[in-house]
Amino acid sequence: MLDLSFVKIAVLMALAVMIFGPEKVPVLIADALRLLRNLQAFARTGTDELKKTLGPEFADLRPQDLHPKALMTRAVTGAIPELGELGQELRSTVHPVQQALREHHDPDIPSAPGPGPGTASAPSTATMPAADRVAAR
């Protein structure tokens, strides 16, 4: 957040003394601290009111939990078990199909070589309907 080292604070204090004068700096610091305390109290009150309004199931609510990134992270991590189950279901469905294709593969028919890395794959015109073959040329 703020990276304030001792040197930076000393430089800021020296600038404040030069700009506002030595008699006003303590008053400004006191006012800034009072403002900070009031902002903290305001945020705490707002959070407490939100928790009270939402009910006891949101008693452990933190304002950071309402950030869109945190909401999406929670939604995705909650969906991971469901995605794992879906993947297993897809694998169990695809496996018999792959097995059947392997069993019915005719070794006399050469398989078409796949495109190499970096080459574009154009559809074969031999397997296309006649109207599409004309359009592909």
C-alpha positions as CSV (number, residue, x, y, z in Angstrom):
1,M,0.0,0.0,0.0
2,L,2.0,3.0,1.2
3,D,5.8,2.4,1.4
4,L,6.8,5.1,3.9
5,S,10.3,4.7,5.2
6,F,11.9,6.8,7.9
7,V,13.6,9.0,5.3
8,K,10.4,9.6,3.4
9,I,8.5,10.6,6.6
10,A,11.4,13.0,7.5
11,V,11.3,14.6,4.1
12,L,7.5,15.0,4.3
13,M,7.8,16.5,7.8
14,A,10.5,19.0,6.6
15,L,8.3,20.0,3.7
16,A,5.3,20.4,6.0
17,V,7.3,22.6,8.3
18,M,8.5,24.8,5.4
19,I,5.1,25.1,3.8
20,F,2.8,25.5,6.8
21,G,5.2,26.7,9.5
22,P,6.3,25.1,12.7
23,E,3.3,26.2,14.7
24,K,0.6,24.7,12.4
25,V,2.2,21.3,11.7
26,P,1.2,19.7,15.1
27,V,-2.4,21.0,14.5
28,L,-2.5,19.5,11.0
29,I,-1.1,16.1,12.3
30,A,-3.8,16.0,15.0
31,D,-6.5,16.8,12.5
32,A,-5.2,14.1,10.1
33,L,-5.1,11.5,12.9
34,R,-8.7,12.5,14.0
35,L,-9.9,12.2,10.4
36,L,-8.3,8.8,10.1
37,R,-9.9,7.6,13.4
38,N,-13.3,8.9,12.2
39,L,-12.9,7.1,8.8
40,Q,-12.0,3.8,10.6
41,A,-15.0,4.2,12.9
42,F,-17.3,4.9,9.9
43,A,-16.0,1.8,8.0
44,R,-16.4,-0.3,11.1
45,T,-20.0,0.9,11.7
46,G,-20.9,0.3,8.1
47,T,-19.5,-3.2,8.2
48,D,-21.4,-3.9,11.4
49,E,-24.7,-2.6,10.0
50,L,-24.2,-4.7,6.8
51,K,-23.6,-7.8,8.9
52,K,-26.6,-7.1,11.0
53,T,-28.8,-6.5,8.0
54,L,-27.7,-9.6,6.2
55,G,-28.2,-11.9,9.2
56,P,-26.3,-14.4,11.3
57,E,-25.1,-16.5,8.3
58,F,-22.9,-13.5,7.3
59,A,-21.4,-12.9,10.7
60,D,-17.9,-13.6,9.4
61,L,-18.2,-11.3,6.4
62,R,-15.2,-9.2,5.6
63,P,-15.3,-6.2,3.2
64,Q,-12.5,-7.8,1.2
65,D,-14.9,-10.7,0.5
66,L,-17.1,-8.3,-1.5
67,H,-14.4,-7.5,-4.0
68,P,-15.3,-8.9,-7.5
69,K,-12.0,-10.7,-7.8
70,A,-12.6,-12.5,-4.4
71,L,-16.1,-13.4,-5.5
72,M,-14.9,-14.9,-8.7
73,T,-12.1,-16.8,-6.9
74,R,-14.6,-18.3,-4.5
75,A,-17.0,-19.2,-7.3
76,V,-14.3,-20.9,-9.3
77,T,-12.8,-22.8,-6.4
78,G,-16.3,-23.9,-5.4
79,A,-16.9,-25.2,-8.9
80,I,-13.7,-27.2,-9.1
81,P,-15.2,-30.4,-7.5
82,E,-18.1,-30.2,-9.9
83,L,-15.7,-29.8,-12.9
84,G,-13.7,-32.8,-11.7
85,E,-16.9,-34.9,-11.7
86,L,-17.8,-33.6,-15.1
87,G,-14.4,-34.5,-16.4
88,Q,-14.7,-38.1,-15.1
89,E,-18.1,-38.4,-16.6
90,L,-16.8,-37.2,-20.0
91,R,-13.8,-39.6,-19.8
92,S,-16.1,-42.5,-19.0
93,T,-18.3,-41.6,-21.9
94,V,-15.5,-41.1,-24.4
95,H,-13.5,-44.2,-23.5
96,P,-16.0,-46.7,-24.9
97,V,-16.2,-44.7,-28.1
98,Q,-12.4,-44.6,-28.5
99,Q,-12.3,-48.4,-27.8
100,A,-14.9,-49.1,-30.5
101,L,-13.0,-46.9,-33.0
102,R,-9.8,-48.8,-32.3
103,E,-11.5,-52.1,-32.7
104,H,-13.1,-51.1,-36.0
105,H,-10.1,-49.4,-37.5
106,D,-9.1,-51.1,-40.8
107,P,-5.3,-51.4,-41.0
108,D,-5.4,-51.5,-44.8
109,I,-6.7,-47.9,-45.0
110,P,-3.8,-45.5,-44.4
111,S,-4.6,-42.8,-41.9
112,A,-4.3,-39.3,-43.2
113,P,-1.3,-37.5,-41.8
114,G,-2.1,-34.7,-39.5
115,P,-0.8,-31.2,-40.1
116,G,2.6,-30.6,-38.7
117,P,3.4,-27.8,-36.2
118,G,2.9,-24.4,-37.7
119,T,1.0,-25.6,-40.8
120,A,-2.6,-24.7,-41.5
121,S,-5.1,-27.5,-41.9
122,A,-7.2,-27.3,-45.0
123,P,-10.3,-29.5,-45.3
124,S,-9.8,-32.4,-47.7
125,T,-11.9,-31.9,-50.8
126,A,-12.2,-35.7,-51.3
127,T,-14.6,-36.0,-48.3
128,M,-16.6,-32.9,-49.1
129,P,-20.0,-32.8,-50.9
130,A,-19.8,-31.7,-54.5
131,A,-21.2,-28.2,-53.8
132,D,-18.6,-27.6,-51.1
133,R,-15.8,-28.8,-53.3
134,V,-16.6,-26.1,-55.8
135,A,-16.8,-23.4,-53.1
136,A,-13.4,-24.6,-51.6
137,R,-11.6,-24.0,-55.0
